Amino acid sequence: MSMGGPMGGVRGGAQPPRRSKDLRGTTRRLFGRLRPERVKLALALVLGVTSVAFMVSGPQILGSATNVLFNGIVGKRLAPGTTKAQAIHLLRAHGGNQIATMISGMKITPGVGVNIDELGRVLGLCALVYLAGAAFNYFQGFTMAGVTQRVMSGLRRDVEEKLSRLPLRYFDSHSHGDVLSRVTNDIDNLTTTIQQGLSQLITSILTIVGVMGMMFWISPLLALVCVVTIPLALVVTYFIAKRSQVQFARQWKRTGTLNGLVEETHTGHELVQVFGRSEATVAEFHVQNAKLYEASFRAQFLSGIIQPSMQFISNTNYVVIAVLGGYRVASGLLSLGAVTAFIQYSRQFTMPITQIASQMNMLQSGVASAERVFEFLDAGEETLDVDGDTPVAVEARATGHVTLSHVRFRYEPEEPLIEDFSLDVKAGETVAIVGPTGAGKTTIVNLLVRFYEIDAGHILLGGVDYRDLTRDEVRRAYAMVLQDTWMFAGSIRDNIRYGRPEASDDEVVEAAKAAHVDSFVRALPEGYATLLDQDASNLSSGQKQLLTIARAFLANQNVLILDEATSNVDTRTEVLIQEAMTSLRKGRTSFVIAHRLSTIHDANVIIVMDKGRIVEQGSHDALMAARGLYFDLYNSQFAGIAT
Amino acid sequence: MLTSLLRAFLRPYRRPITILVVLLVAQTVGNLYLPNLNADIINNGVITGKLHYILSTGLVMIAITVLVGICAVVAVYFASRIGMGAGADIREAVFTRVQSFSARDMNRFGTASLITRNTNDIQQIQLFLQMALTMMVIAPIMCVGGIILAIHEGAQLSTLLLVAVPVMAVFIGIVMVRVIPQFRSMQLKIDRINEVLREQITGVRVIRAFVRNDSEAQRFAVANEDLTNTALRVNRVFALMLPTMMMILNLSSVAVLWFGGRLVSEGSMPIGNLTAFLTYILQILLSVMMAVMVAILLPRAAASAERVQEVLLTVPVVSDPAQPVRPSLASGVVTFDGVSFEYPGSERPVVEELSFTFEPGQTSAIIGGTGSGKTTLLNLIPRFFDATRGYVLVNGVDVREQAQESLWASLGIVPQAAYLFSGTVASNLRFGRPEASDEELWRALEIAQAKDFVAAMPGALEAPIDQGGTNVSGGQRQRLSIARALVKQPSVYLFDDCFSALDAATDARLRAALKEGTRNAAVVIVAQRVSTIMQAERIIVLDDGRIVGLGTHQELVKSCAPYREIVVSQLGEGAAK
């Protein structure tokens, strides 16, 4: 059918916010990672405080500008030449008690209008203060950008180094998806959190503190109004945010379900049609879609009313201040400028409060990601090897002689697997490993190249015990062609050269020719420079296999490990692969995971595996005579020929 | 594209949209009126010392605040209903449309692209809609209203707006134009890092076997440094954004007081108006900010809308005939009569001049190299593609004259890549026949050599299956996929190279059982492995889209050179004798 195979995870949307298990511990550890940057962090904090101080004093200065104006207007109406006290006296005498009271608290000179010079001075100062505030704010952002990028870069480096120190066992026992998500998605999420959240959170908190301080300084009475409204705003925000978070989680979950349904229905499109399931699937989609709609409506509505609620509180606050402030000014207890400044302040604290709510949310998911990254960094490591290549190792590798002696190995300590396995493979000999699918044939490979360490016994390379060599020294003895035809994103040339980076271009071509892949590569528009994408999806699986053979040719080691699996390869390419593998084996000690009869025939030793264990061992003839599992396997491949 | 899409899908919401607009207008007007009242308090109350006036105006303000609050909450209610509702409607329309697509349509878009269009693209549109429904209404009203009121408070002073508004818009525009491409390049670099890490995880065996840890570390270090530098640059530019916007807002206030102050001292403007003016100018600039933010979302939403519209406007290339013919016999006969198929515009046909018949009760096999046209041949039977010449008949009737549903009902398909749906083993097996009994399921599992492992799974038939079937092994998935086709009991089975994931012994047992289980149906097997098809009653050897051999194994070994070549390469010289 024309369905090209199930698509990998094309999950839509971001991840739902996760919660951490140990909030405090992880946060402490996260701050630990910020330690090397503490000087810069302190600097950023100082810059932040300075910036907020400037920004917060702005409205106050603007307020005094208003006062200059107001004083001028009121003063102009009074008779010129009198003193302030005389003017007040005069007003009282004419029944203007109210205004007299107000004026008593003002700095005015009767008969003189607005002092433009003073207004200019005050406003000039104000402009400077705002400019300074903005500048410091920018410097703070600039410094924080450096801090977060350096910290995250370091974290990414640690994660990468960790990858190279983890034992194979870790990769085999954890799903690739999970590991990948920890080292990519979680790191990305954490970066965003620290980048945006941390810096803004600091500014938001400082702003609230600064604004509150200014309010109390201007008028403790009016500030008391805000002492009621600010906590009210906090409580309301918290209350609504908490509820909407539940709905958002539901929305994410249902988006996941629905996207899953879309993904699998579109991927299995033809199956859905031929099996007559279109209507049922549309009905199912309708139900899921309605559920998503309900959850996302609630989430949107709830989170949407935070803004109007804040506005309501802010407006109420504004009105109360306007009225109370008006009273106070009229009673001469407060200047008009102070009231206008106050109004500005009261408008300033709602924004940081809503911001804090969203930042807390973000931090929470960031900490959860940090926890997953730390978990990864804490996984047990392989014992460290020393670098370098000793003469002993070079000599041992040159022999191509591999000996396994009384080897014992178990994946799980309580599950016996390979108990007492001995095998002597002389230079140039071929060992075939056979068995049904899932019989554990790769276990032998894992031990030979030391992906796993044996529990007891010895493996010797040219008579030297593996334990006396480093892992890298052992691995340099082997060239491998694995079933997993892994290619990295890069040119075909670099992929072939992977086994021996110092090889010349000519040597690459030579290896490609030996692996029957040269003519196909030349047919590509870019030839050897053709770039392969991440999954090398521009190559067929047969072509990938031929490339890995070319890689092994170029690596030119004395011992070979070949996995012959050739499912999904067309018959012609299969012939090419087979020929290439045969010529690769010439003159080399080979371990072959065999699927083909011709290989089995001339192997020096055949190891038969079943359910993870070695069940038989011997030459073809000896095993056929024994009429065991090998006999069955062999016959089943020929089943039908007799008829 | 965005407008036509939204116009179509917002039509059912005309009434709620009208209500929403009214509410938003009311809310915005109320918000604009508040500073005006505040100005009155100062001008008429504070300056003249009328406490009573202050109090009564204050009460009016409170009342307006309450009304504005109610309007805002109800508006959010409608905006969410409309935004999420229209989003859900679009999603469903796309999904339903894709259901009617033929294989050709699917290939044109690509599965991955269709999934994205059905999920992410619609999310983008929904996000835009949600923002647009509120901000796009509020911002213009606030801006225009703010300007009118500002002029009302002080016409001369309003010329300040001619400076402040363009400066704000231009600044945000410049930052956005500069920063957005940088963000994109940063995303590319994040992708690059993730790619390197992903390679290190998936290729861990190869990397270690070839002792390339150091060079991998080097590759990562380069990518990491590159990302760090770009991210640093982007964030430093971005750090400029907020302070500068705040600065423009604040300096505008200072300018208002400076120029306004002169007007006040000349007596051409009351001082209370100045305070109101301050509030208006802030609101105007905020609305400009809002509008720019929505405008930034616009290109992405427009691109998504285009991709969604493309799906909705596609008419499936394969459709049902006006008067479908029902085949009188349902026994499982498939006839190809002079069939050729070529893609439109291609130079030569993929398959050419195919004529043969698959009979009920017989097993027919198709073998040939990659690109020989095996899968294309199979795809012509369920009308995933239509033959460009000749006729394909199923049960005696041209497939183009049958209703697709009834044609499909007679076919059982097992694709090359086994695909299972999330659910349970049973729900997957009953995919084609929901009423099948448990006994029937077990029988199908037995034939498919899947009985043992299903029985061993926790929950057996009720054992959960993950999407795609990723929680069972490739071989198990393949066998379940075969069992699924068996449960359907169609009259024609199409097996597309689906035995390759099985080991030889299981393959042999399965084929033997299959012979029994599909007694009266036509069985068609596409295979790479000769041993899989040797016993077929009829083997068709395809090469380059043409039939180069047709007969039994014995006949072909003798007469057909390409077939012999395949046999020798797979089974050795001895098998070809």
Interface residues (C-beta under 8 A of the other chain):
Chain A: M1 S2 M3 G4 G5 P6 M7 V10 G12 G13 S51 M55 G58 L62 A65 T66 V68 L69 F70 G72 I73 V74 G96 Q98 I99 T101 M102 G113 V114 I116 L119 G120 L123 C126 A127 Y130 L131 G133 A134 A135 N137 Y138 Q140 G141 F142 M144 A145 G146 T148 Q149 R150 M152 S153 R156 R157 V159 E160 E161 L163 S164 L168 F171 H176 V179 L180 V183 T184 D188 T191 Q195 T255 L258 N259 G260 V262 E263 E264 T265 H266 T267 G268 H269 E270 L271 V272 Q273 V274 F275 G276 R277 S278 A280 T281 V282 F285 H286 N289 A290 L292 Y293 S296 F297 Q300 F301 G304 I305 Q307 P308 S309 Q311 F312 N315 T316 Y318 V319 V320 A322 V323 G326 Y327 V329 A330 L336 T340 I343 P436 T437 G438 V449 F451 R471 D472 R475 R476 Y478 M480 L482 D484 W486 F488 A489 Y498 G499 P501 Q534 S540 G542 R551 A555 I561 S567 N568 V569 D570 T571 R572 T573 E574 V575 Q578 R596 L597 S598 D632 L633 S636 Q637 F638 A639 G640 I641 T643
Chain B: N31 L34 N38 I41 I42 G45 V46 I47 T48 G49 K50 L51 I54 L55 T57 G58 M61 I62 T65 V66 V68 G69 A72 V73 A75 V76 Y77 A79 S80 R81 G83 M84 G85 G87 A88 R91 E92 F95 T96 V98 Q99 S100 F101 A103 M106 N107 T111 A112 L114 I115 T116 N118 T119 N120 Q123 Q130 I190 I193 N194 E195 L197 R198 E199 Q200 I201 T202 G203 V204 R205 V206 R208 A209 F210 V211 R212 N213 S215 E216 A217 F220 A221 N224 E225 L227 T228 A231 L232 N235 R236 F238 A239 L240 L242 P243 T244 M246 M247 N250 L251 S253 V254 L257 W258 G261 R262 V264 S265 I271 L274 T275 L278 I367 G368 G369 T370 G371 T375 L378 N379 P382 F384 F385 Q404 E405 W408 A409 L411 G412 I413 P415 Q416 A417 Y419 F421 S422 F431 G432 P434 Q467 G468 S473 G475 R484 K488 L494 D496 D497 S500 A501 L502 D503 A504 A505 T506 D507 A508 Q528 S531 M534 Q535 H553 I566 S569 Q570 L571 G572 A575
